[in-house]
Structure formats: structure tokens, C-alpha cells
Amino acid sequence: MARLTNDEKQRLQEYAKLLYVRENITSQTELAQKVGVTVKTIAQWINDGNWERYKRNLVLTRNEQMALLLEELEELNSVIQNKEQGKRYADYKESNIRRNLIKDIKELETKASVSEAINALTGFLNFMRSQNLEKAQEVSHWVDVYIKDKMK
């Protein structure tokens, strides 16, 4: 195997971490095959990056994060509405906070992340495996190619 550049190594490491943390692929051999590195490299990444700890602490889903952002926005709007009449408008700081919250909400609503694509494709592959194992294995190759491309 040719020596990887730092960018390539970083991209592959992020892909492996995503598979390990989000897709629960904990077999180091399977991870190494999917990512295209050695089992020794995967083991080193898992240990050095504390992936197991990260996996345990990953509690916020996209929907939970959206709910928190919406609650923050609602609370900010409530603070503004509770001001005395004639002063019910956002000051500079409040307007910046509101603008950032709205931007974050919009971004969370509109951008599908790589992990969401992986979740959808994994569900599809699981369904395919139950219907036609040969075709699922064929499609699995292209799913891996697609995901690796998205990780660039």
C-alpha cells in the first residue's frame, strides 16, 4: 500500500470513526477492509482517539439538537416579549443570538450530513440483504465508494 498523505489519512480516519461510532461497526477487521487500511492502524486510531469513550458520550441526535435550538429561540423571543411595552424589540446582542440560532436551525434542517446518508444507506442495505444477498453485496461496494467520496 502506498504511503498516505496527511489529508488522505485524516479523511480515512474520519470515515472509520463514523463507521465505528454511528454505524456500530466494531470489528477492527471489517473496519480495516471498508476503509482500506490495516487492522493495526484501526486499533491505533481507536485507542489514540478514545473512540469508545466518544461513542458512549454521543447522546444528541439531530432531532434532539433541533429541539434544543428551537427551545433557545422560543426562550429568547419570550424574553423580548416580556419587556415593557414600547421596548419589545431585540437589542444588538439579542438580535445576534437570534440570527445565529435561526442560521443554525436552517442549516440543521436543510443539510443532510454524511452520517444521515450512511444511516439511510445502511437501512437500505439491510433491507436488500433480506431480499437478495448477492445484489446487496454488489450495491454495498457502491455505497462504500459513495461514502468515501462524500468524506473528501
C-alpha positions as a Markdown table, in Angstrom:
| # | Residue | x | y | z |
|---|---|---|---|---|
| 1 | Met | 0.0 | 0.0 | 0.0 |
| 2 | Ala | 1.3 | 3.4 | -0.9 |
| 3 | Arg | 2.0 | 5.9 | 1.9 |
| 4 | Leu | -1.0 | 8.1 | 2.6 |
| 5 | Thr | -0.8 | 11.9 | 2.7 |
| 6 | Asn | -1.9 | 13.6 | 5.9 |
| 7 | Asp | -5.2 | 14.7 | 4.2 |
| 8 | Glu | -5.9 | 11.2 | 3.0 |
| 9 | Lys | -5.1 | 9.7 | 6.3 |
| 10 | Gln | -7.4 | 12.2 | 8.1 |
| 11 | Arg | -10.2 | 11.5 | 5.7 |
| 12 | Leu | -9.9 | 7.8 | 6.2 |
| 13 | Gln | -9.7 | 8.2 | 9.9 |
| 14 | Glu | -12.9 | 10.3 | 10.0 |
| 15 | Tyr | -14.6 | 7.7 | 7.8 |
| 16 | Ala | -13.5 | 4.9 | 10.1 |
| 17 | Lys | -14.6 | 6.8 | 13.2 |
| 18 | Leu | -18.0 | 7.5 | 11.6 |
| 19 | Leu | -18.5 | 3.8 | 10.9 |
| 20 | Tyr | -17.3 | 2.8 | 14.4 |
| 21 | Val | -19.3 | 5.4 | 16.3 |
| 22 | Arg | -22.5 | 5.8 | 14.3 |
| 23 | Glu | -22.9 | 2.5 | 12.5 |
| 24 | Asn | -21.6 | 0.4 | 15.4 |
| 25 | Ile | -19.1 | -1.5 | 13.2 |
| 26 | Thr | -16.8 | -2.5 | 16.0 |
| 27 | Ser | -14.9 | -5.3 | 14.2 |
| 28 | Gln | -11.5 | -3.9 | 13.5 |
| 29 | Thr | -11.1 | -6.3 | 10.6 |
| 30 | Glu | -14.3 | -5.2 | 9.0 |
| 31 | Leu | -13.4 | -1.5 | 9.6 |
| 32 | Ala | -10.0 | -2.0 | 8.1 |
| 33 | Gln | -11.5 | -3.7 | 5.0 |
| 34 | Lys | -14.1 | -1.0 | 4.5 |
| 35 | Val | -11.7 | 1.9 | 5.0 |
| 36 | Gly | -8.7 | 0.4 | 3.2 |
| 37 | Val | -6.1 | 0.4 | 6.0 |
| 38 | Thr | -4.5 | -2.2 | 8.2 |
| 39 | Val | -6.1 | -3.6 | 11.3 |
| 40 | Lys | -3.2 | -2.3 | 13.3 |
| 41 | Thr | -3.9 | 1.2 | 12.0 |
| 42 | Ile | -7.6 | 0.9 | 13.0 |
| 43 | Ala | -6.6 | -0.3 | 16.5 |
| 44 | Gln | -4.3 | 2.6 | 16.9 |
| 45 | Trp | -6.9 | 5.1 | 15.8 |
| 46 | Ile | -9.5 | 3.6 | 18.2 |
| 47 | Asn | -7.1 | 3.8 | 21.1 |
| 48 | Asp | -5.5 | 7.2 | 20.4 |
| 49 | Gly | -8.8 | 8.9 | 19.6 |
| 50 | Asn | -10.7 | 7.4 | 22.5 |
| 51 | Trp | -13.4 | 6.3 | 20.1 |
| 52 | Glu | -15.1 | 4.0 | 22.7 |
| 53 | Arg | -15.5 | 6.9 | 25.1 |
| 54 | Tyr | -16.7 | 9.2 | 22.4 |
| 55 | Lys | -19.2 | 6.6 | 21.3 |
| 56 | Arg | -20.6 | 6.3 | 24.8 |
| 57 | Asn | -20.9 | 10.1 | 25.2 |
| 58 | Leu | -22.6 | 10.7 | 21.8 |
| 59 | Val | -26.1 | 11.4 | 23.1 |
| 60 | Leu | -27.5 | 14.2 | 21.0 |
| 61 | Thr | -29.3 | 13.1 | 17.9 |
| 62 | Arg | -30.2 | 15.6 | 15.1 |
| 63 | Asn | -33.8 | 15.8 | 16.4 |
| 64 | Glu | -32.7 | 16.4 | 20.0 |
| 65 | Gln | -30.3 | 19.2 | 18.8 |
| 66 | Met | -33.1 | 20.7 | 16.8 |
| 67 | Ala | -35.4 | 20.7 | 19.8 |
| 68 | Leu | -32.7 | 22.4 | 21.9 |
| 69 | Leu | -32.2 | 25.1 | 19.3 |
| 70 | Leu | -35.9 | 25.7 | 19.0 |
| 71 | Glu | -36.3 | 26.0 | 22.8 |
| 72 | Glu | -33.5 | 28.5 | 22.9 |
| 73 | Leu | -35.1 | 30.6 | 20.2 |
| 74 | Glu | -38.5 | 30.4 | 22.0 |
| 75 | Glu | -37.0 | 31.5 | 25.3 |
| 76 | Leu | -35.2 | 34.4 | 23.6 |
| 77 | Asn | -38.4 | 35.5 | 22.0 |
| 78 | Ser | -40.2 | 35.2 | 25.3 |
| 79 | Val | -37.6 | 37.5 | 27.0 |
| 80 | Ile | -38.1 | 40.1 | 24.3 |
| 81 | Gln | -41.9 | 39.8 | 24.6 |
| 82 | Asn | -41.8 | 40.3 | 28.4 |
| 83 | Lys | -40.1 | 43.6 | 28.1 |
| 84 | Glu | -42.2 | 46.7 | 28.8 |
| 85 | Gln | -44.4 | 47.9 | 26.1 |
| 86 | Gly | -42.6 | 50.1 | 23.6 |
| 87 | Lys | -39.3 | 48.3 | 24.2 |
| 88 | Arg | -40.3 | 44.9 | 22.9 |
| 89 | Tyr | -37.5 | 44.6 | 20.3 |
| 90 | Ala | -34.2 | 42.7 | 20.4 |
| 91 | Asp | -31.2 | 44.7 | 21.4 |
| 92 | Tyr | -27.9 | 44.2 | 19.4 |
| 93 | Lys | -26.8 | 41.2 | 21.5 |
| 94 | Glu | -30.2 | 39.5 | 21.3 |
| 95 | Ser | -30.6 | 40.1 | 17.6 |
| 96 | Asn | -27.1 | 38.5 | 17.0 |
| 97 | Ile | -28.1 | 35.5 | 19.1 |
| 98 | Arg | -31.4 | 35.1 | 17.3 |
| 99 | Arg | -29.7 | 35.4 | 13.9 |
| 100 | Asn | -27.2 | 32.7 | 14.8 |
| 101 | Leu | -29.9 | 30.4 | 16.2 |
| 102 | Ile | -32.0 | 30.8 | 13.1 |
| 103 | Lys | -29.0 | 30.1 | 10.9 |
| 104 | Asp | -28.1 | 27.0 | 12.9 |
| 105 | Ile | -31.7 | 25.8 | 12.7 |
| 106 | Lys | -31.9 | 26.3 | 9.0 |
| 107 | Glu | -28.6 | 24.5 | 8.5 |
| 108 | Leu | -29.7 | 21.6 | 10.6 |
| 109 | Glu | -33.0 | 21.4 | 8.7 |
| 110 | Thr | -31.5 | 21.6 | 5.2 |
| 111 | Lys | -28.2 | 19.9 | 5.2 |
| 112 | Ala | -28.1 | 16.1 | 5.2 |
| 113 | Ser | -24.9 | 15.1 | 6.9 |
| 114 | Val | -22.7 | 12.2 | 5.9 |
| 115 | Ser | -23.9 | 10.2 | 8.9 |
| 116 | Glu | -27.5 | 10.6 | 7.9 |
| 117 | Ala | -26.6 | 9.4 | 4.4 |
| 118 | Ile | -24.9 | 6.4 | 5.9 |
| 119 | Asn | -27.9 | 5.7 | 8.2 |
| 120 | Ala | -30.3 | 5.8 | 5.2 |
| 121 | Leu | -28.0 | 3.7 | 3.0 |
| 122 | Thr | -27.3 | 1.2 | 5.8 |
| 123 | Gly | -31.0 | 0.7 | 6.3 |
| 124 | Phe | -31.5 | 0.2 | 2.6 |
| 125 | Leu | -28.6 | -2.4 | 2.5 |
| 126 | Asn | -30.1 | -4.3 | 5.5 |
| 127 | Phe | -33.4 | -4.5 | 3.6 |
| 128 | Met | -31.7 | -5.6 | 0.5 |
| 129 | Arg | -29.8 | -8.3 | 2.4 |
| 130 | Ser | -33.1 | -9.8 | 3.5 |
| 131 | Gln | -34.4 | -9.8 | -0.1 |
| 132 | Asn | -31.3 | -10.6 | -2.2 |
| 133 | Leu | -27.9 | -11.1 | -0.6 |
| 134 | Glu | -26.0 | -11.1 | -3.9 |
| 135 | Lys | -27.4 | -7.8 | -5.1 |
| 136 | Ala | -26.9 | -6.3 | -1.6 |
| 137 | Gln | -23.2 | -7.2 | -1.7 |
| 138 | Glu | -22.9 | -5.7 | -5.1 |
| 139 | Val | -24.7 | -2.5 | -4.0 |
| 140 | Ser | -22.6 | -2.4 | -0.8 |
| 141 | His | -19.5 | -1.8 | -2.8 |
| 142 | Trp | -21.0 | 1.3 | -4.5 |
| 143 | Val | -22.4 | 2.5 | -1.2 |
| 144 | Asp | -18.8 | 2.4 | 0.2 |
| 145 | Val | -17.5 | 4.2 | -2.8 |
| 146 | Tyr | -20.2 | 6.9 | -2.5 |
| 147 | Ile | -19.5 | 7.4 | 1.2 |
| 148 | Lys | -15.7 | 7.6 | 0.7 |
| 149 | Asp | -16.4 | 10.3 | -2.0 |
| 150 | Lys | -18.6 | 12.3 | 0.4 |
| 151 | Met | -15.9 | 12.2 | 3.1 |
| 152 | Lys | -13.4 | 14.0 | 0.8 |
